[in-house]
Amino acid sequence: GLCIGWAAPMIPRLMSKDSHIPMTSDEISWLVSILSAGCIGGVILLLFMTKSSGRKLIMIITSIINIISWILVIFATTIEVLYVSRFLFGVAIVLSFAIVPTYLTEISEVTIRGILSSLPQLFFNIGAVIEYCTIPYVSYTLVGVISIVFPIISLIILMFIPESPYFLIYTGRETEAEKSLMKLRGKSKREDILEELTSIKKVAEESKNIKTAPIKDIFLIRSNRRGLIIVLVLVGLQQFCGQLAVISYTTQIFENTSSSLNADMSVIILGCVQTMASIIMSSVVDRLGRRPLLLSSISGLTISCLLMGIYFYLDYNTDYDLSPVFWLPITSIILYMSSFCLALGILPYTILGEIMPMNVKGLTASIAFMLHALTGLLMTKLFQIMTDEIGPDSPFWLFFAFNVAGTIFTYFYLPETMKKTFTEIYQELNDDSYPRNIKRVKEFPEIG
């Protein structure tokens, strides 16, 4: 969250005349895009580390990478050093988003698993808000000093937390797993954790017996193929909707409007609303279902992109006085980010876990991560090019088109997966009548 949030308020400073590292619009677009290139490197690194390295070790490595990256930011005097720091941030993002949820799932009790699984997205938004609140008001160097404190604290804490009991059992270190589980549950006797330990052993043993399917099985088996298409469309839409570009260029977007609202203050308000949306999402995700949430989420993105496209078109291509609707840009972007956090920001990977069988889940996740990184690289670069060459409204028309397509796809092709067994989902995807067999008209269940 810190490294993502750093870009939006820092870009205007780096492009200003008194910047200690003067940057052009094209160089800024590469500064933003290279984060996604780092994500590609992170995916490749993750493929070699996941099975052989413990969750704790990978999280420690992630913190060290973040510390190195912030050191580079603090002492950077050239564009190239900033590029390297952003690439490393991209590596760290993939490692953290892949491992932290896994670790939380493996150490948590069933009753709090849902809440814990939503924490990464929440803290991601909190990190962004910290950057939004500090960058406009402190020096460049002090921003880096404040930011580096958090991965240092994280590294210190990680030194003392226990390794995942599941990973320890999986790698044959049963005695260490017992100690880890007792520490996590606050128990002093082995008998108190014996039942849970037995359950973990059973799951670990089942996982060992699952052989990774050959890549052809993803494409040749009908349910796998259909599941892969659903996952890749949703993961691709996470970037094609423009989220990374919008969050990276938020301050610039507000500065390009005729609104009387201060751009920095608008970004701070946006970050706070984004955080609140993540909290709300965590409380309703297991109550409303995947389809209603995703349809609401993508529809909100569609409406906000339409409003921003219209606003910027009128602002830059006509003589209309838009001062009466000065509130429209920030309202539209708030709707945009709230809608993204509501479902599209996290549910594609939840659906991946529910829709793909165990023997192809890891391979599917790797493909999805790679697609996410590549599309992020494409859209962040494209945003600046379209803004400079065509106009500030043009990226939002593109995002609008992708969101319309995403809404249509979700409505017609996404089955509801909440509270269904994998067998039920498999049968639905494998049915000859798919996608006609999807129940599309469904009321929102009552919350309570």
C-alpha positions in Angstrom: 0.0 0.0 0.0 2.8 2.4 0.8 4.6 1.9 -2.5 1.3 2.1 -4.5 0.2 5.2 -2.6 3.5 6.9 -3.1 3.1 7.4 -6.8 -0.1 9.5 -7.0 0.9 12.5 -4.8 4.6 12.2 -5.7 4.2 12.4 -9.5 3.4 16.2 -9.6 6.4 16.9 -7.4 8.7 14.9 -9.6 7.4 16.7 -12.7 7.8 20.1 -11.1 10.6 22.5 -12.1 12.2 22.3 -8.7 12.3 18.5 -8.5 15.7 17.1 -7.6 15.0 14.4 -10.2 13.2 16.2 -13.0 11.1 13.8 -15.0 9.1 14.0 -18.2 5.6 12.7 -18.7 7.0 9.7 -20.6 9.5 8.9 -17.8 6.7 9.2 -15.2 4.7 6.6 -17.2 7.6 4.2 -17.1 8.1 4.9 -13.4 4.5 3.8 -12.8 4.5 0.9 -15.3 7.8 -0.7 -14.1 6.0 -1.6 -10.9 4.1 -4.2 -13.0 7.3 -5.4 -14.6 8.6 -6.1 -11.1 5.4 -8.1 -10.4 6.3 -10.3 -13.4 9.7 -10.9 -11.7 7.9 -11.6 -8.4 5.8 -14.3 -10.1 8.9 -16.0 -11.5 10.6 -15.9 -8.1 7.5 -17.2 -6.4 7.5 -20.3 -8.6 10.9 -21.3 -7.2 10.2 -20.4 -3.6 6.7 -21.5 -2.7 7.2 -25.2 -1.9 10.8 -25.1 -0.7 10.7 -21.9 1.4 8.6 -21.4 4.5 5.9 -18.7 4.7 7.8 -16.9 7.4 11.0 -16.8 5.4 9.3 -15.4 2.3 7.6 -12.7 4.4 11.0 -11.8 5.9 12.5 -11.6 2.4 9.6 -9.4 1.3 10.3 -7.0 4.2 14.0 -6.9 3.3 13.1 -6.1 -0.3 10.8 -3.3 0.8 13.6 -1.9 3.1 16.1 -2.0 0.2 13.6 -0.3 -2.1 12.9 2.5 0.3 16.6 3.1 0.9 17.0 3.5 -2.9 14.1 5.9 -2.9 15.6 8.0 -0.1 19.0 8.3 -1.7 18.0 8.4 -5.3 19.5 11.1 -7.4 18.8 9.6 -10.9 15.8 8.3 -12.7 17.4 4.9 -13.0 17.7 4.4 -9.3 14.0 5.1 -8.9 13.2 2.6 -11.7 15.1 -0.1 -9.8 13.3 0.7 -6.6 9.9 0.5 -8.3 10.8 -2.8 -9.9 11.8 -4.2 -6.5 8.5 -2.9 -5.0 6.7 -4.9 -7.7 8.5 -8.1 -6.7 7.6 -7.5 -3.0 4.0 -6.8 -3.9 3.6 -10.2 -5.6 5.4 -12.1 -2.7 3.2 -10.4 -0.1 -0.1 -10.8 -1.9 0.7 -14.5 -2.5 2.1 -15.5 0.8 0.4 -13.3 3.5 -3.1 -14.5 2.8 -1.8 -18.1 2.6 -0.1 -17.7 6.0 -3.2 -16.1 7.6 -5.4 -18.9 6.3 -3.1 -21.6 7.6 -2.6 -20.1 11.1 -6.2 -18.8 11.8 -9.0 -20.6 13.5 -12.1 -21.2 11.4 -14.2 -18.6 13.2 -12.0 -15.7 12.3 -10.6 -16.9 9.0 -12.9 -14.7 6.9 -12.0 -11.5 8.8 -8.2 -12.3 8.7 -8.4 -13.0 4.9 -9.6 -9.4 4.3 -6.8 -7.8 6.3 -4.2 -7.6 3.5 -6.6 -5.5 1.4 -7.4 -3.3 4.4 -3.8 -2.7 5.3 -3.0 -2.1 1.7 -5.4 0.8 1.7 -4.2 2.1 5.0 -0.6 2.2 3.6 -1.8 4.2 0.7 -3.6 6.7 3.0 -0.4 7.2 5.0 1.4 8.3 1.8 -1.5 10.5 0.7 -1.4 12.3 4.1 2.3 12.8 4.4 3.7 13.5 0.9 2.0 16.8 0.3 3.3 18.2 3.6 6.8 16.9 4.1 10.1 16.7 2.2 10.9 14.0 -0.3 13.5 12.5 1.9 11.3 12.5 5.0 8.6 10.7 3.1 11.0 7.8 2.5 12.2 7.8 6.1 8.6 7.6 7.4 7.8 4.9 4.9 10.8 2.7 5.7 9.8 2.5 9.3 6.9 0.2 8.5 8.9 -2.6 6.8 11.5 -2.4 9.5 8.8 -2.9 12.2 7.4 -5.7 10.1 10.8 -7.4 9.8 11.3 -7.2 13.6 7.8 -8.7 14.3 8.4 -11.4 11.7 11.5 -12.6 13.6 9.3 -13.6 16.5 6.2 -15.0 14.9 5.9 -18.8 14.5 6.1 -20.6 11.2 2.8 -22.0 9.7 2.0 -25.3 11.4 0.6 -26.6 8.1 3.9 -25.9 6.3 5.9 -27.5 9.0 3.7 -30.6 8.9 3.9 -30.7 5.1 7.7 -30.6 5.3 7.9 -33.4 8.0 8.8 -31.2 11.0 6.0 -32.4 13.3 7.6 -31.4 16.6 8.1 -27.8 15.4 4.5 -27.8 14.1 3.3 -28.7 17.6 5.3 -25.9 19.2 4.1 -23.5 16.6 0.4 -24.4 17.0 0.6 -24.2 20.8 2.2 -20.7 20.6 -0.5 -19.6 18.1 -3.4 -20.9 20.3 -1.8 -19.8 23.6 -1.8 -23.4 24.9 0.9 -25.0 27.1 -0.2 -28.7 26.7 0.0 -30.8 23.6 -3.4 -32.3 24.4 -5.1 -28.9 23.9 -4.1 -28.7 20.3 -4.1 -32.5 19.4 -7.4 -32.4 17.6 -6.5 -29.4 15.4 -3.0 -30.9 14.8 -4.6 -34.1 13.6 -6.8 -32.2 11.2 -3.8 -30.3 9.9 -1.9 -33.6 9.3 -4.9 -34.9 7.4 -5.0 -31.9 5.1 -1.2 -31.9 4.6 -1.3 -35.5 3.7 -4.1 -35.0 1.2 -2.1 -32.2 -0.4 0.9 -34.4 -0.8 -1.1 -37.0 -2.6 -2.4 -34.4 -5.1 -0.2 -34.5 -8.2 0.0 -31.4 -10.3 -1.9 -32.0 -13.5 -0.1 -31.5 -16.8 -0.8 -28.1 -18.4 -2.9 -29.7 -21.1 -5.5 -30.7 -18.5 -6.4 -27.0 -18.0 -7.4 -26.7 -21.6 -8.7 -30.2 -22.5 -11.0 -30.8 -19.5 -14.1 -28.7 -20.1 -14.8 -27.6 -16.6 -11.1 -26.6 -16.1 -11.1 -24.7 -19.4 -14.3 -22.8 -18.5 -13.0 -22.1 -15.0 -9.7 -20.8 -16.4 -11.6 -18.4 -18.8 -13.7 -17.0 -15.9 -10.6 -16.5 -13.7 -8.5 -14.8 -16.5 -11.4 -12.5 -17.6 -11.9 -11.3 -14.0 -8.2 -11.0 -13.2 -7.7 -9.2 -16.5 -10.6 -6.9 -15.8 -8.9 -5.9 -12.5 -6.4 -4.0 -14.7 -8.4 -3.3 -17.8 -10.9 -1.4 -15.6 -8.0 1.0 -15.1 -7.5 0.6 -11.3 -3.7 0.7 -11.1 -3.6 3.6 -13.6 -6.2 5.6 -11.7 -4.7 5.0 -8.3 -1.2 5.9 -9.6 -2.3 9.1 -11.4 -5.1 10.2 -8.9 -3.5 13.5 -8.0 -2.8 14.3 -11.7 -6.5 13.4 -12.5 -7.7 15.9 -9.9 -5.3 18.6 -11.1 -6.6 18.2 -14.6 -10.1 19.1 -13.6 -11.6 22.5 -13.2 -12.8 21.6 -9.7 -12.1 24.1 -6.9 -11.3 21.3 -4.5 -7.6 20.9 -3.6 -6.1 17.9 -5.4 -4.1 16.6 -2.4 -7.1 16.9 -0.1 -9.2 15.1 -2.7 -6.7 12.2 -2.7 -6.7 12.0 1.1 -10.6 11.8 1.1 -10.4 9.2 -1.6 -8.0 7.0 0.4 -10.1 7.2 3.5 -13.3 6.2 1.6 -11.3 3.3 0.0 -10.3 2.0 3.4 -13.9 2.2 4.6 -15.1 0.3 1.5 -12.6 -2.5 2.3 -14.0 -2.8 5.8 -17.6 -3.0 4.4 -16.5 -5.6 1.9 -15.0 -7.9 4.6 -18.3 -7.9 6.4 -20.6 -8.7 3.5 -18.5 -10.9 1.2 -19.8 -14.2 2.7 -23.4 -12.9 3.0 -24.3 -11.5 -0.4 -22.7 -13.9 -2.8 -20.0 -13.5 -5.5 -22.3 -12.7 -8.4 -24.3 -9.9 -6.9 -21.2 -8.3 -5.4 -19.2 -8.5 -8.6 -22.1 -7.2 -10.7 -22.6 -4.3 -8.3 -18.8 -3.6 -8.3 -18.3 -3.6 -12.1 -21.5 -1.7 -12.6 -20.2 1.0 -10.2 -16.9 1.1 -12.1 -18.8 1.5 -15.4 -20.9 4.4 -14.2 -17.9 6.2 -12.7 -15.8 5.9 -15.9 -18.8 7.1 -17.9 -19.1 10.2 -15.7 -15.4 10.9 -15.8 -15.3 10.5 -19.6 -18.2 13.0 -20.0 -16.7 15.5 -17.5 -13.2 15.5 -19.1 -14.7 15.7 -22.6 -16.8 18.7 -21.8 -14.0 20.3 -19.8 -11.4 20.0 -22.5 -13.4 20.1 -25.7 -16.2 22.6 -25.0 -16.7 26.0 -23.4 -19.3 24.7 -20.9 -18.9 26.1 -17.4 -18.5 23.1 -15.1 -18.1 24.9 -11.9 -21.7 24.0 -10.8 -20.6 20.3 -10.9 -17.2 20.9 -9.2 -18.0 17.9 -7.0 -18.4 15.4 -9.9 -14.7 14.4 -10.3 -14.1 13.5 -6.7 -17.5 11.9 -6.4 -16.9 9.8 -9.5 -13.4 8.7 -8.4 -14.8 7.8 -4.9 -17.5 5.7 -6.6 -14.8 4.1 -8.8 -12.5 3.1 -5.9 -15.3 2.1 -3.6 -16.7 -0.1 -6.3 -13.4 -1.7 -7.0 -12.8 -2.4 -3.3 -16.3 -3.8 -3.0 -15.6 -7.0 -5.0 -13.4 -6.8 -8.1 -10.3 -6.0 -6.0 -10.3 -9.3 -4.1 -13.0 -11.7 -5.4 -11.3 -12.9 -8.6 -8.7 -14.8 -6.5 -11.4 -16.1 -4.1 -13.3 -17.4 -7.1 -10.1 -19.0 -8.4 -9.8 -20.9 -5.1 -13.4 -22.1 -5.4 -13.7 -22.8 -9.1 -10.4 -24.6 -9.9 -9.5 -28.1 -8.7 -6.5 -28.6 -6.5 -4.3 -30.3 -9.1 -4.5 -27.2 -11.4 -5.0 -24.4 -8.9 -1.3 -23.6 -8.5 -0.8 -23.4 -12.3 -3.9 -21.3 -12.7 -2.8 -18.9 -10.0 0.6 -18.5 -11.7 -1.0 -17.7 -15.1 -3.4 -15.3 -13.3 -0.6 -13.5 -11.5 1.4 -13.2 -14.8 -1.7 -11.8 -16.6 -2.3 -9.3 -13.8 1.2 -8.0 -14.1 1.3 -7.8 -17.9 -2.0 -6.0 -18.1 -1.0 -3.7 -15.3 2.1 -2.8 -17.3 0.1 -2.2 -20.4 -2.7 -0.1 -18.9 -0.5 2.2 -16.7 1.7 3.0 -19.8 -1.3 3.4 -22.0 -3.0 5.8 -19.6 -0.3 8.4 -19.9 0.0 8.0 -23.6 -3.7 8.4 -24.2 -3.9 11.4 -21.9 -1.1 13.2 -23.6 -1.9 12.3 -27.2 -5.7 12.2 -27.3 -7.0 13.9 -24.2 -7.7 13.2 -20.5 -11.1 11.8 -21.3 -9.8 9.1 -23.6 -8.6 6.6 -21.0 -11.9 6.7 -19.2 -13.8 5.8 -22.4 -11.5 2.8 -22.8 -12.1 1.7 -19.2 -15.8 2.3 -19.7 -15.8 -0.1 -22.7 -13.9 -2.8 -20.7 -16.2 -2.5 -17.7 -19.3 -2.8 -19.9 -17.9 -6.0 -21.4 -17.0 -7.2 -17.9 -20.5 -6.6 -16.7 -22.0 -8.6 -19.6 -19.5 -11.5 -19.1 -20.2 -11.6 -15.4 -23.9 -11.6 -15.9 -24.0 -14.4 -18.5 -21.0 -16.6 -17.6 -20.2 -16.4 -13.9 -21.8 -19.0 -11.7 -22.5 -18.4 -8.1 -19.9 -20.2 -6.0 -20.7 -19.1 -2.5 -21.5 -22.0 -0.1 -21.3 -24.5 -3.0 -19.0 -27.6 -2.9 -16.4 -28.0 -5.6 -18.4 -30.9 -7.0 -21.5 -28.7 -7.4 -19.4 -26.0 -9.2 -17.7 -28.7 -11.3 -21.0 -30.1 -12.4 -22.4 -26.7 -13.3 -19.3 -25.8 -15.4 -19.2 -29.2 -17.1 -22.9 -29.2 -17.9 -23.8 -29.1 -21.6 -26.3 -26.3 -20.9 -23.6 -24.0 -19.5 -23.9 -21.0 -19.4 -27.7 -21.2 -19.8 -27.9 -23.1 -16.6 -26.6 -20.2 -14.5 -29.3 -18.7 -12.3 -29.1 -15.0 -13.2 -32.1 -13.5 -11.5 -31.4 -13.6 -7.8 -32.4 -11.3 -5.0 -29.8 -10.0 -2.5 -30.2 -12.0 0.7 -31.0 -10.1 3.8 -28.0 -9.2 6.0 -28.5 -10.2 9.6 
